[in-house]
Amino acid sequence: MKDTAIQRYLEHLRVERRVSGHTLAAYGDALARLVKLADDAQRPLAKLQGAHIQRFAAQLHGAGLGPRSIALTLSGWRGFYRWWSLQSDALDLKNNPVDGVRAPRAPRPLPKALAVDEAVALASNETPVADEETSQEAEALAARDHAIAELLYGCGLRLGELLGLDLAAGAESAGWIDVDDGTAHVFGKGSKRRSVPVGGPALEALNAWLLHRPQLAGAPDCGAVFVSRLGNRLSPNQLRARLKAQGDRAGVATPVHPHMLRHSYASHLLQSSGDLRGVQELLGHASIATTQVYTRLDFQHLAKVYDAAHPRAKRK
């Protein structure tokens, strides 16, 4: 019965909750851990109590699983029991045994953001890759990569949000850009839609890319804003590799990845505006606490200014 319930729950996540494939796999792994731990303890899943779950979490920690992984595992277990308690075959499940159980506290590292001049240099870079097959293709791909960097830094989009952009809105669209009113409409975490403004440089770069796009778009056209050399929707690995190479060509010392530009967008916006709530909305964060990490980045920036400029800053 436990395997049937778990399979039904995973199907519920996939079909009704429409979670990503990565999240679905993570929850599947978490529930497989639960089954093994319950079997080792010789306890049915429906009879587990908070003390059992607490002990299981301690066992995972002792086995070397990190605090973030344990928190994700507990989240998967908690969601499963919440769903299972509403099903007809689990009416005897009175309480969620995972409620109140918390993972060990994890240190929260600061997100890595580029300096303003580095981010601008990267977003502005239009240098073609040296080994492109033809000059015409090199020009098209350079225009595409330029538009990608401008949108990542200019809109704070996640990798999946940017790659999911289509040329026009549709029933199956994960997002689209309205070039006329300068707005990107994306489908973010938690199946939440949000709209973010697209700045002038990003719109200019996007329009330049769209002029080149027909050279790469296949037949039939997949409808994606960003396509590969073969005319398919650009993959995450392809984008990461191209962005890293673009950072190298722009002279950025730190290896650049897509989320670094989202961090840079948030940090630079907060430094300039001081509007934490506004940055939260633009990033699509469900909780203000997630956005508050950028206030620590802002303080770090101010501390560097103080150390560099104030006559009493350098204390031995």
C-alpha positions in Angstrom: 0.0 0.0 0.0 2.9 2.4 0.8 4.4 2.1 -2.6 1.0 2.7 -4.2 0.4 5.7 -2.1 3.8 7.2 -2.9 3.4 6.6 -6.6 -0.1 8.2 -6.5 1.4 11.2 -4.6 4.2 11.6 -7.2 1.7 11.5 -10.0 -0.3 14.1 -8.2 2.8 16.4 -8.0 3.5 15.8 -11.7 0.0 16.2 -13.1 -1.9 18.5 -10.7 0.9 20.5 -9.1 2.9 20.6 -12.3 6.2 20.6 -10.4 9.5 20.5 -12.4 11.2 17.3 -13.3 14.1 18.2 -11.0 11.7 18.7 -8.0 9.8 15.5 -8.8 13.0 13.5 -8.8 14.2 15.1 -5.5 10.9 14.3 -3.8 11.0 10.7 -5.2 14.4 10.3 -3.7 13.2 11.7 -0.4 10.3 9.3 -0.2 12.6 6.4 -1.1 14.7 7.3 1.9 11.6 7.4 4.1 10.5 3.9 3.0 14.0 2.5 3.7 14.2 4.1 7.1 10.7 2.9 8.1 11.5 -0.6 6.9 14.7 -0.6 8.9 12.7 0.5 12.0 10.0 -2.0 11.2 7.3 0.6 11.3 4.5 1.1 8.8 4.4 4.6 7.2 0.9 5.2 8.5 2.1 4.5 12.1 5.2 6.8 12.2 5.2 9.5 14.8 7.2 12.7 15.3 9.8 10.9 17.4 10.5 8.5 14.5 10.8 11.3 12.0 13.2 13.2 14.3 15.3 10.0 14.7 15.3 9.5 10.9 16.5 13.1 10.3 19.3 12.5 12.9 20.3 9.3 11.1 20.5 11.1 7.8 22.6 13.8 9.3 24.9 11.2 10.9 25.2 9.6 7.5 26.6 12.8 6.1 23.5 14.4 4.5 23.8 18.2 4.7 21.2 20.5 6.4 19.8 21.7 3.1 19.3 18.2 1.8 17.7 17.1 5.0 15.3 20.1 4.9 14.3 19.2 1.3 13.8 15.6 2.4 11.6 16.6 5.3 9.6 18.9 3.0 9.0 15.9 0.7 7.9 13.8 3.6 5.7 16.6 5.1 3.9 17.1 1.8 3.3 13.4 1.3 1.7 13.0 4.7 -0.4 16.1 4.2 -1.7 14.7 0.9 -2.1 11.2 2.2 -4.2 12.3 5.2 -6.8 13.5 2.8 -7.1 10.2 0.9 -9.7 7.6 1.6 -7.1 4.9 2.2 -5.4 6.8 5.0 -8.3 8.0 7.1 -6.6 6.6 10.3 -3.7 9.0 9.9 -4.7 11.6 12.4 -1.6 13.8 12.6 1.2 14.7 10.3 4.3 13.1 12.0 6.7 15.5 10.1 5.0 18.7 11.5 7.4 20.3 14.0 10.5 18.4 12.9 13.2 20.7 11.6 16.4 20.1 9.8 19.7 21.3 11.4 20.4 24.9 10.8 22.5 25.5 7.7 24.9 28.4 7.2 23.5 30.7 4.6 26.3 31.8 2.2 26.0 35.2 0.5 25.0 34.9 -3.2 27.8 35.8 -5.6 27.2 39.0 -7.5 29.3 40.8 -10.0 30.5 44.4 -9.5 28.4 46.9 -11.5 31.2 47.5 -14.0 31.7 43.8 -14.6 28.0 43.1 -15.1 27.7 46.0 -17.5 30.8 44.9 -19.4 29.4 41.4 -19.7 25.9 42.5 -20.8 27.3 44.9 -23.3 29.8 42.4 -24.9 29.0 41.5 -28.5 32.2 39.8 -29.5 31.6 36.7 -31.6 33.1 33.4 -30.6 36.3 32.8 -32.6 35.6 29.3 -33.8 32.1 29.8 -35.3 31.7 28.0 -38.7 30.8 31.1 -40.8 30.9 34.9 -40.2 27.2 35.0 -40.7 26.5 32.4 -38.1 29.0 34.0 -35.8 27.2 37.3 -36.0 23.8 35.6 -35.3 25.0 33.7 -32.3 26.8 36.8 -30.9 23.5 38.7 -31.2 21.7 35.9 -29.4 24.3 35.7 -26.6 24.2 39.5 -26.2 20.4 39.4 -25.8 20.6 36.6 -23.3 23.1 38.4 -21.1 21.1 41.7 -21.3 17.9 39.9 -20.3 19.4 37.9 -17.5 21.0 41.0 -16.0 18.4 43.5 -17.0 15.3 41.5 -15.9 16.7 39.2 -13.2 15.2 36.2 -14.9 15.9 32.6 -13.7 17.6 30.3 -16.3 14.4 28.3 -16.8 12.3 31.4 -17.1 14.5 32.8 -19.9 14.7 29.6 -21.8 11.0 29.1 -21.6 10.3 32.4 -23.3 8.3 32.2 -26.6 7.8 34.7 -29.3 4.1 35.0 -28.5 1.7 34.1 -25.7 0.0 30.7 -26.1 -1.9 28.0 -24.1 1.3 26.0 -23.7 3.6 29.0 -23.3 5.9 29.2 -20.2 6.4 32.9 -20.9 6.7 35.5 -23.6 8.0 39.0 -24.2 5.9 41.9 -25.3 8.4 44.0 -27.2 5.8 46.8 -27.8 5.3 47.6 -24.1 8.7 46.3 -22.9 7.5 43.6 -20.6 8.6 40.0 -20.0 5.8 37.7 -18.8 7.3 34.6 -17.1 6.1 31.4 -15.4 8.3 31.2 -12.3 8.6 29.0 -9.2 5.4 27.7 -7.6 3.6 28.0 -10.9 3.4 31.8 -10.4 3.2 34.2 -13.2 4.9 37.6 -13.0 5.7 40.4 -15.3 8.9 42.4 -15.2 10.0 45.5 -17.2 12.6 45.1 -19.9 15.0 48.0 -20.1 16.0 49.8 -23.2 19.4 48.1 -23.8 17.8 44.7 -23.3 15.0 45.5 -25.8 17.6 46.8 -28.3 19.7 43.6 -28.0 16.5 41.5 -28.3 15.4 43.2 -31.4 18.8 42.8 -32.9 18.7 39.1 -32.2 15.2 38.7 -33.6 16.5 40.0 -36.9 19.1 37.2 -37.0 16.9 34.5 -35.5 15.4 33.2 -38.8 18.9 32.1 -39.9 18.8 29.5 -37.1 15.1 28.7 -36.6 14.2 25.3 -37.9 11.2 24.3 -39.9 8.7 24.0 -38.3 9.7 26.9 -36.0 9.7 25.8 -32.3 8.5 29.3 -31.3 11.2 29.8 -28.7 12.8 33.2 -28.4 16.3 31.6 -28.0 17.2 28.8 -30.3 20.4 26.8 -31.0 22.3 26.4 -34.2 20.0 23.5 -35.1 16.8 25.6 -34.6 15.8 23.9 -31.4 15.0 25.6 -28.1 18.4 26.4 -26.5 19.2 24.0 -23.6 20.4 25.0 -20.1 23.9 23.5 -20.7 24.3 25.3 -24.0 23.4 28.6 -22.4 25.7 28.1 -19.4 28.7 27.3 -21.7 28.0 30.3 -23.9 27.6 32.7 -21.0 30.8 31.5 -19.3 32.7 32.0 -22.6 31.1 35.5 -23.0 32.3 36.4 -19.5 35.8 35.3 -20.4 35.7 37.4 -23.5 34.4 40.4 -21.5 37.3 40.1 -19.1 35.3 39.1 -16.1 37.6 37.3 -13.7 34.9 35.3 -12.0 33.4 32.3 -13.9 29.9 33.6 -14.8 26.8 31.5 -14.5 23.2 32.5 -15.2 22.0 32.9 -11.5 25.0 35.2 -10.8 23.4 37.7 -13.1 20.1 37.4 -11.3 22.0 38.0 -8.0 23.7 41.0 -9.6 20.4 42.4 -10.8 18.9 42.2 -7.3 21.9 43.5 -5.5 22.5 46.5 -7.8 18.8 47.3 -7.9 18.6 47.3 -4.1 21.8 49.4 -3.7 20.3 52.0 -6.0 16.7 52.0 -4.8 16.6 50.7 -1.2 13.2 49.3 -2.0 13.2 45.7 -0.6 9.5 45.1 -1.3 9.9 46.2 -4.9 12.9 44.0 -5.5 11.0 41.1 -3.9 8.1 41.5 -6.5 10.5 41.8 -9.4 12.4 38.6 -8.4 9.1 36.7 -7.7 10.1 35.7 -4.2 7.2 34.4 -2.1 8.9 35.5 1.1 10.6 38.8 1.9 13.1 36.8 3.9 14.5 35.3 0.7 15.1 38.8 -0.7 16.7 40.1 2.6 19.9 38.3 1.8 20.6 41.1 -0.7 20.6 43.6 2.2 23.7 41.7 3.5 25.3 42.1 0.1 24.5 45.8 0.2 26.1 46.1 3.7 29.1 44.2 2.5 29.4 46.8 -0.4 29.1 49.7 2.1 31.7 48.2 4.4 34.2 48.0 1.5 33.5 51.7 0.7 34.1 52.5 4.4 37.4 50.5 4.5 38.6 52.1 1.3 37.7 55.7 2.1 37.4 56.5 5.9 40.7 57.6 7.6 39.8 55.6 10.8 38.7 52.4 8.9 42.0 50.6 8.8 42.5 49.4 12.4 45.3 47.0 13.3 
